[in-house]
Each structure stands twice: as C-alpha cells, then as structure tokens.
Amino acid sequence: MGHALAATVGGFILARIVLGLREAGNLPAGMKAIAAWFPVEERGQATGCPL
C-alpha cells in the first residue's frame, strides 16, 4: 500500500526499504508457526499452500 501512496521516487524507495526490512522476519516466524501448529506429516503441505 505504501508503494501506491508514494508520490515521488524517494517515497517509493523508502516504501521498498521498509518492505524489505519487514519481510525479512516473515520466513523464520512462519516456519516456527507451522512447526508449532502442524504435525510432521502435514508440514510440507502447510508450507507450500498459499492459503
């Protein structure tokens, strides 16, 4: 949403930087949540399912 609201190139670059910083913690946190919520047999499907 920040990308859509950016009115200048600098604003767009700032939105990209913030996205990159926030997105970096998503993968480890997501894997930990899947490991906590799903049994071993279903973790592969839970990791690959975009829903």
N, CA, C and O atoms as a GROMACS GRO file, in nm:
protein
  204
    1MET      N    1   0.083  -0.118   0.000
    1MET     CA    2   0.000   0.000   0.000
    1MET      C    3   0.087   0.125   0.000
    1MET      O    4   0.052   0.227  -0.058
    2GLY      N    5   0.202   0.114   0.066
    2GLY     CA    6   0.293   0.228   0.067
    2GLY      C    7   0.344   0.262  -0.072
    2GLY      O    8   0.370   0.378  -0.103
    3HIS      N    9   0.359   0.159  -0.155
    3HIS     CA   10   0.405   0.183  -0.292
    3HIS      C   11   0.301   0.263  -0.370
    3HIS      O   12   0.336   0.352  -0.448
    4ALA      N   13   0.177   0.232  -0.350
    4ALA     CA   14   0.071   0.302  -0.422
    4ALA      C   15   0.057   0.447  -0.375
    4ALA      O   16   0.018   0.534  -0.452
    5LEU      N   17   0.089   0.472  -0.250
    5LEU     CA   18   0.077   0.609  -0.196
    5LEU      C   19   0.199   0.695  -0.220
    5LEU      O   20   0.195   0.815  -0.195
    6ALA      N   21   0.307   0.637  -0.267
    6ALA     CA   22   0.430   0.713  -0.291
    6ALA      C   23   0.410   0.811  -0.406
    6ALA      O   24   0.367   0.773  -0.515
    7ALA      N   25   0.442   0.937  -0.380
    7ALA     CA   26   0.424   1.040  -0.482
    7ALA      C   27   0.555   1.073  -0.553
    7ALA      O   28   0.554   1.133  -0.660
    8THR      N   29   0.668   1.034  -0.494
    8THR     CA   30   0.798   1.064  -0.552
    8THR      C   31   0.882   0.936  -0.560
    8THR      O   32   0.846   0.833  -0.503
    9VAL      N   33   0.993   0.945  -0.629
    9VAL     CA   34   1.083   0.831  -0.638
    9VAL      C   35   1.141   0.800  -0.500
    9VAL      O   36   1.157   0.684  -0.464
   10GLY      N   37   1.172   0.904  -0.424
   10GLY     CA   38   1.224   0.884  -0.288
   10GLY      C   39   1.124   0.813  -0.199
   10GLY      O   40   1.162   0.728  -0.119
   11GLY      N   41   0.997   0.848  -0.212
   11GLY     CA   42   0.892   0.781  -0.135
   11GLY      C   43   0.878   0.635  -0.173
   11GLY      O   44   0.855   0.549  -0.088
   12PHE      N   45   0.893   0.607  -0.302
   12PHE     CA   46   0.887   0.469  -0.348
   12PHE      C   47   1.006   0.389  -0.295
   12PHE      O   48   0.989   0.275  -0.251
   13ILE      N   49   1.124   0.448  -0.298
   13ILE     CA   50   1.243   0.380  -0.246
   13ILE      C   51   1.228   0.354  -0.097
   13ILE      O   52   1.263   0.246  -0.049
   14LEU      N   53   1.176   0.450  -0.023
   14LEU     CA   54   1.152   0.431   0.120
   14LEU      C   55   1.052   0.318   0.144
   14LEU      O   56   1.072   0.237   0.235
   15ALA      N   57   0.948   0.311   0.065
   15ALA     CA   58   0.849   0.203   0.079
   15ALA      C   59   0.914   0.067   0.051
   15ALA      O   60   0.883  -0.031   0.118
   16ARG      N   61   1.004   0.060  -0.048
   16ARG     CA   62   1.075  -0.064  -0.078
   16ARG      C   63   1.166  -0.106   0.037
   16ARG      O   64   1.174  -0.225   0.071
   17ILE      N   65   1.234  -0.009   0.097
   17ILE     CA   66   1.323  -0.040   0.209
   17ILE      C   67   1.244  -0.093   0.327
   17ILE      O   68   1.282  -0.193   0.388
   18VAL      N   69   1.134  -0.027   0.360
   18VAL     CA   70   1.050  -0.072   0.472
   18VAL      C   71   0.995  -0.211   0.444
   18VAL      O   72   0.993  -0.296   0.534
   19LEU      N   73   0.951  -0.236   0.323
   19LEU     CA   74   0.900  -0.368   0.287
   19LEU      C   75   1.009  -0.474   0.304
   19LEU      O   76   0.983  -0.581   0.358
   20GLY      N   77   1.128  -0.444   0.258
   20GLY     CA   78   1.238  -0.540   0.269
   20GLY      C   79   1.273  -0.570   0.414
   20GLY      O   80   1.301  -0.685   0.448
   21LEU      N   81   1.274  -0.469   0.498
   21LEU     CA   82   1.306  -0.489   0.639
   21LEU      C   83   1.199  -0.569   0.711
   21LEU      O   84   1.230  -0.655   0.793
   22ARG      N   85   1.075  -0.542   0.683
   22ARG     CA   86   0.965  -0.612   0.750
   22ARG      C   87   0.948  -0.754   0.698
   22ARG      O   88   0.909  -0.843   0.773
   23GLU      N   89   0.976  -0.775   0.571
   23GLU     CA   90   0.956  -0.905   0.511
   23GLU      C   91   1.063  -1.006   0.556
   23GLU      O   92   1.040  -1.126   0.553
   24ALA      N   93   1.178  -0.956   0.597
   24ALA     CA   94   1.289  -1.044   0.634
   24ALA      C   95   1.255  -1.134   0.752
   24ALA      O   96   1.302  -1.248   0.757
   25GLY      N   97   1.176  -1.088   0.846
   25GLY     CA   98   1.140  -1.170   0.962
   25GLY      C   99   1.023  -1.262   0.940
   25GLY      O  100   0.990  -1.343   1.026
   26ASN      N  101   0.959  -1.252   0.825
   26ASN     CA  102   0.840  -1.330   0.799
   26ASN      C  103   0.869  -1.479   0.781
   26ASN      O  104   0.794  -1.563   0.831
   27LEU      N  105   0.976  -1.514   0.712
   27LEU     CA  106   1.005  -1.655   0.684
   27LEU      C  107   1.035  -1.733   0.812
   27LEU      O  108   0.973  -1.837   0.833
   28PRO      N  109   1.127  -1.689   0.897
   28PRO     CA  110   1.152  -1.767   1.019
   28PRO      C  111   1.030  -1.774   1.111
   28PRO      O  112   1.004  -1.878   1.173
   29ALA      N  113   0.955  -1.666   1.119
   29ALA     CA  114   0.836  -1.666   1.205
   29ALA      C  115   0.729  -1.760   1.148
   29ALA      O  116   0.661  -1.830   1.224
   30GLY      N  117   0.715  -1.762   1.016
   30GLY     CA  118   0.618  -1.851   0.954
   30GLY      C  119   0.654  -1.997   0.972
   30GLY      O  120   0.567  -2.081   0.997
   31MET      N  121   0.781  -2.029   0.958
   31MET     CA  122   0.825  -2.167   0.976
   31MET      C  123   0.806  -2.213   1.121
   31MET      O  124   0.770  -2.328   1.146
   32LYS      N  125   0.830  -2.125   1.215
   32LYS     CA  126   0.811  -2.159   1.356
   32LYS      C  127   0.662  -2.182   1.385
   32LYS      O  128   0.627  -2.274   1.459
   33ALA      N  129   0.577  -2.100   1.328
   33ALA     CA  130   0.433  -2.117   1.348
   33ALA      C  131   0.385  -2.248   1.287
   33ALA      O  132   0.304  -2.318   1.348
   34ILE      N  133   0.433  -2.281   1.168
   34ILE     CA  134   0.394  -2.407   1.105
   34ILE      C  135   0.443  -2.525   1.188
   34ILE      O  136   0.370  -2.624   1.205
   35ALA      N  137   0.565  -2.517   1.239
   35ALA     CA  138   0.619  -2.626   1.321
   35ALA      C  139   0.539  -2.643   1.450
   35ALA      O  140   0.525  -2.754   1.501
   36ALA      N  141   0.486  -2.533   1.502
   36ALA     CA  142   0.410  -2.541   1.627
   36ALA      C  143   0.267  -2.590   1.605
   36ALA      O  144   0.211  -2.657   1.692
   37TRP      N  145   0.208  -2.559   1.490
   37TRP     CA  146   0.066  -2.587   1.470
   37TRP      C  147   0.037  -2.715   1.392
   37TRP      O  148  -0.071  -2.773   1.407
   38PHE      N  149   0.131  -2.761   1.310
   38PHE     CA  150   0.103  -2.874   1.223
   38PHE      C  151   0.186  -2.994   1.263
   38PHE      O  152   0.301  -2.979   1.304
   39PRO      N  153   0.129  -3.115   1.252
   39PRO     CA  154   0.210  -3.236   1.275
   39PRO      C  155   0.313  -3.253   1.163
   39PRO      O  156   0.301  -3.193   1.056
   40VAL      N  157   0.413  -3.335   1.189
   40VAL     CA  158   0.524  -3.352   1.095
   40VAL      C  159   0.475  -3.394   0.957
   40VAL      O  160   0.528  -3.348   0.856
   41GLU      N  161   0.375  -3.480   0.950
   41GLU     CA  162   0.326  -3.531   0.821
   41GLU      C  163   0.262  -3.423   0.735
   41GLU      O  164   0.259  -3.437   0.613
   42GLU      N  165   0.211  -3.315   0.794
   42GLU     CA  166   0.137  -3.213   0.720
   42GLU      C  167   0.217  -3.083   0.700
   42GLU      O  168   0.166  -2.989   0.639
   43ARG      N  169   0.338  -3.077   0.750
   43ARG     CA  170   0.415  -2.952   0.743
   43ARG      C  171   0.453  -2.914   0.600
   43ARG      O  172   0.454  -2.796   0.566
   44GLY      N  173   0.483  -3.010   0.517
   44GLY     CA  174   0.518  -2.981   0.378
   44GLY      C  175   0.402  -2.917   0.304
   44GLY      O  176   0.420  -2.821   0.230
   45GLN      N  177   0.284  -2.971   0.324
   45GLN     CA  178   0.166  -2.915   0.258
   45GLN      C  179   0.133  -2.777   0.315
   45GLN      O  180   0.096  -2.686   0.240
   46ALA      N  181   0.147  -2.760   0.445
   46ALA     CA  182   0.118  -2.630   0.506
   46ALA      C  183   0.218  -2.524   0.459
   46ALA      O  184   0.181  -2.408   0.442
   47THR      N  185   0.341  -2.563   0.437
   47THR     CA  186   0.442  -2.469   0.392
   47THR      C  187   0.418  -2.429   0.246
   47THR      O  188   0.439  -2.314   0.210
   48GLY      N  189   0.375  -2.521   0.164
   48GLY     CA  190   0.357  -2.494   0.022
   48GLY      C  191   0.222  -2.436  -0.014
   48GLY      O  192   0.207  -2.383  -0.124
   49CYS      N  193   0.126  -2.444   0.074
   49CYS     CA  194  -0.010  -2.396   0.044
   49CYS      C  195  -0.019  -2.244   0.062
   49CYS      O  196   0.008  -2.194   0.172
   50PRO      N  197  -0.056  -2.170  -0.040
   50PRO     CA  198  -0.063  -2.024  -0.027
   50PRO      C  199  -0.188  -1.974   0.045
   50PRO      O  200  -0.205  -1.853   0.062
   51LEU      N  201  -0.274  -2.061   0.087
   51LEU     CA  202  -0.396  -2.016   0.153
   51LEU      C  203  -0.361  -1.981   0.293
   51LEU      O  204  -0.448  -1.940   0.369
   0.00000   0.00000   0.00000
